Amino acid sequence: MLEQRIQQQFHESAELKQQAAALMAGPVAQAVACIANAVSNGGKVLVCGNGGSAADSQHFAAELVGRFERERMELAAIALTTDTSVLTALANDFGFDQVFSRQVRALGQPGDVLVAISTSGNSPSVLEAVRAAQDRDLIVVGLSGKGGGQLTTMLREQDVHLCVPHDRTARIQEVHLLMLHCICDGVDWTLMGDPEDSND
């Protein structure tokens, strides 16, 4: 019985990824273009989210600063979830809703990109970060699910919304990670070309 339940989890995850592939390919490509343009012009990527999305933020930033699958130059990315002194000071002095937005105002410059991750699209701290990014003239790449929540109405024409068509948090997070890996691969492909071409 337990093994059947585990297999069902695998099947649901695989089925959602197949369904989302055609729907999300275009928006993910737009996100790649925004991020590749930013980092190739001296800009940086700021990333935020709570809980599992905080872990995804740190994972994504690490792939950009270090590498994904190919050796390349370092790309400027900062996860806004990692500095405990900053996070606790901002939460204590201004409230938790401001823990990311004040960092965005402090660090963000026009031409940078904010990657804002919220499975529901309704996380107050993430939405405040989006507002701050728009005030600072950053491009926003928003990752959500469950219909997109409030994030849907906040994003501008120049922003990108990657909304997973599912209501279950675990499934949404699994597709978020896949999309972040697609962005890493796409940025490398954009900046360095197809690795297959170098083998000809």
C-alpha positions as CSV (number, residue, x, y, z in Angstrom):
1,M,0.0,0.0,0.0
2,L,2.8,2.5,0.9
3,E,4.7,1.5,-2.2
4,Q,1.6,2.2,-4.4
5,R,1.3,5.6,-2.7
6,I,4.9,6.4,-3.4
7,Q,4.5,5.4,-7.1
8,Q,1.4,7.6,-7.3
9,Q,3.5,10.6,-6.2
10,F,6.0,9.9,-9.0
11,H,3.2,9.5,-11.6
12,E,1.5,12.7,-10.5
13,S,4.7,14.7,-10.7
14,A,5.7,13.3,-14.1
15,E,2.2,13.9,-15.5
16,L,2.2,17.5,-14.3
17,K,5.6,18.1,-15.8
18,Q,4.4,16.7,-19.2
19,Q,1.3,18.9,-19.1
20,A,3.3,22.0,-18.1
21,A,6.0,21.6,-20.7
22,A,4.2,23.2,-23.6
23,L,2.5,25.8,-21.5
24,M,5.6,26.9,-19.6
25,A,8.2,26.7,-22.4
26,G,7.4,30.2,-23.8
27,P,7.4,32.0,-20.4
28,V,10.5,30.2,-19.3
29,A,12.3,31.3,-22.5
30,Q,11.2,34.9,-21.7
31,A,12.7,34.5,-18.2
32,V,16.0,33.2,-19.7
33,A,16.2,36.3,-22.0
34,C,15.6,38.7,-19.1
35,I,18.2,37.1,-16.9
36,A,20.8,36.6,-19.6
37,N,20.4,40.2,-20.7
38,A,20.8,41.4,-17.1
39,V,23.9,39.4,-16.2
40,S,25.6,40.1,-19.6
41,N,25.2,43.8,-19.1
42,G,26.6,44.0,-15.6
43,G,23.4,43.5,-13.7
44,K,22.5,40.9,-11.1
45,V,19.8,38.6,-10.1
46,L,18.1,38.9,-6.7
47,V,16.1,35.8,-5.5
48,C,13.6,35.5,-2.7
49,G,11.0,33.1,-1.3
50,N,9.9,31.5,2.0
51,G,10.3,28.0,3.3
52,G,10.9,25.5,0.4
53,S,10.9,28.5,-1.9
54,A,13.8,30.0,0.2
55,A,15.7,26.8,-0.4
56,D,15.0,27.1,-4.2
57,S,16.2,30.7,-4.0
58,Q,19.5,29.7,-2.6
59,H,19.8,26.7,-5.0
60,F,19.2,29.0,-8.0
61,A,21.7,31.6,-6.9
62,A,24.3,29.0,-6.2
63,E,23.9,27.6,-9.8
64,L,24.4,31.1,-11.2
65,V,27.4,32.2,-9.1
66,G,29.0,28.7,-9.4
67,R,27.9,26.7,-12.4
68,F,25.0,24.6,-13.6
69,E,26.4,21.9,-15.9
70,R,29.0,23.7,-17.9
71,E,32.1,25.7,-16.9
72,R,31.6,29.4,-17.4
73,M,32.2,32.8,-15.9
74,E,30.5,33.6,-12.6
75,L,27.1,35.3,-12.8
76,A,26.0,37.8,-10.3
77,A,23.1,36.4,-8.1
78,I,22.2,37.0,-4.5
79,A,19.6,34.9,-2.5
80,L,17.9,37.4,-0.1
81,T,17.1,34.5,2.3
82,T,20.6,33.8,3.7
83,D,21.8,36.7,5.9
84,T,20.4,35.9,9.3
85,S,21.5,39.2,10.8
86,V,19.8,41.2,8.1
87,L,16.7,39.0,8.1
88,T,16.2,39.2,11.9
89,A,16.9,42.9,12.1
90,L,14.4,43.7,9.4
91,A,11.8,41.3,10.8
92,N,12.3,42.7,14.3
93,D,12.3,46.4,13.3
94,F,10.0,46.6,10.4
95,G,8.0,43.3,10.4
96,F,8.5,40.1,8.4
97,D,6.7,41.5,5.4
98,Q,9.6,43.8,4.8
99,V,12.5,41.3,5.0
100,F,13.0,41.1,1.3
101,S,11.7,44.4,0.1
102,R,14.2,46.5,2.0
103,Q,17.0,44.3,0.7
104,V,15.7,44.9,-2.9
105,R,15.7,48.6,-2.3
106,A,19.2,48.5,-0.8
107,L,20.8,46.2,-3.5
108,G,18.6,46.5,-6.6
109,Q,19.5,48.7,-9.6
110,P,17.7,49.3,-12.8
111,G,18.5,46.5,-15.2
112,D,18.6,43.9,-12.4
113,V,16.1,41.0,-12.2
114,L,14.2,39.9,-9.1
115,V,13.1,36.2,-9.1
116,A,10.2,36.1,-6.7
117,I,9.0,32.6,-5.6
118,S,5.6,32.0,-4.0
119,T,3.7,28.8,-4.5
120,S,0.4,30.6,-3.8
121,G,1.3,33.9,-5.3
122,N,0.1,35.5,-2.1
123,S,3.1,35.6,0.2
124,P,3.2,39.1,1.7
125,S,7.0,39.3,2.0
126,V,7.4,38.2,-1.6
127,L,4.7,40.6,-2.9
128,E,6.4,43.5,-1.0
129,A,9.6,42.5,-2.7
130,V,7.9,42.7,-6.1
131,R,6.6,46.2,-5.3
132,A,10.1,47.3,-4.3
133,A,11.6,45.8,-7.4
134,Q,9.1,47.6,-9.6
135,D,9.8,50.9,-7.8
136,R,13.5,50.4,-8.5
137,D,12.9,49.5,-12.2
138,L,13.9,45.9,-11.9
139,I,12.4,43.2,-14.1
140,V,10.4,40.6,-12.1
141,V,10.3,36.9,-12.8
142,G,7.5,35.5,-10.6
143,L,7.2,31.8,-9.9
144,S,3.8,30.7,-8.5
145,G,1.0,28.2,-8.7
146,K,-2.6,27.8,-7.6
147,G,-3.7,30.3,-10.2
148,G,-1.1,32.9,-9.4
149,G,-2.8,34.7,-6.6
150,Q,-2.2,38.4,-6.1
151,L,1.1,38.1,-8.0
152,T,-0.9,37.8,-11.2
153,T,-2.4,41.3,-11.0
154,M,0.9,42.9,-9.8
155,L,3.1,41.9,-12.7
156,R,3.6,44.4,-15.5
157,E,3.9,43.7,-19.3
158,Q,7.8,43.6,-19.0
159,D,7.7,41.1,-16.2
160,V,7.4,37.3,-16.6
161,H,5.0,35.0,-14.7
162,L,5.8,31.3,-14.4
163,C,2.5,30.0,-12.9
164,V,2.4,26.2,-12.5
165,P,-1.1,24.9,-13.4
166,H,-1.7,22.9,-10.2
167,D,-3.0,23.5,-6.7
168,R,-0.8,21.2,-4.6
169,T,2.2,22.8,-3.1
170,A,4.6,19.9,-3.4
171,R,3.8,19.5,-7.1
172,I,4.2,23.2,-7.7
173,Q,7.6,23.2,-6.0
174,E,8.8,20.3,-8.1
175,V,8.0,22.1,-11.3
176,H,9.5,25.3,-9.9
177,L,12.8,23.5,-9.4
178,L,12.6,22.1,-13.0
179,M,11.9,25.6,-14.4
180,L,14.8,27.0,-12.4
181,H,17.1,24.3,-13.9
182,C,15.7,25.2,-17.4
183,I,16.5,28.8,-16.8
184,C,20.1,27.9,-15.8
185,D,20.5,25.8,-18.9
186,G,18.9,28.4,-21.1
187,V,21.2,31.2,-19.7
188,D,24.2,29.1,-20.4
189,W,23.0,28.3,-23.9
190,T,22.3,32.0,-24.5
191,L,25.7,33.2,-23.3
192,M,27.9,30.3,-24.6
193,G,26.0,28.7,-27.4
194,D,25.0,25.1,-27.9
195,P,27.7,22.7,-26.5
196,E,27.0,20.3,-29.4
197,D,28.3,22.9,-31.8
198,S,31.7,22.9,-30.1
199,N,32.1,19.2,-30.9
200,D,31.7,19.5,-34.6
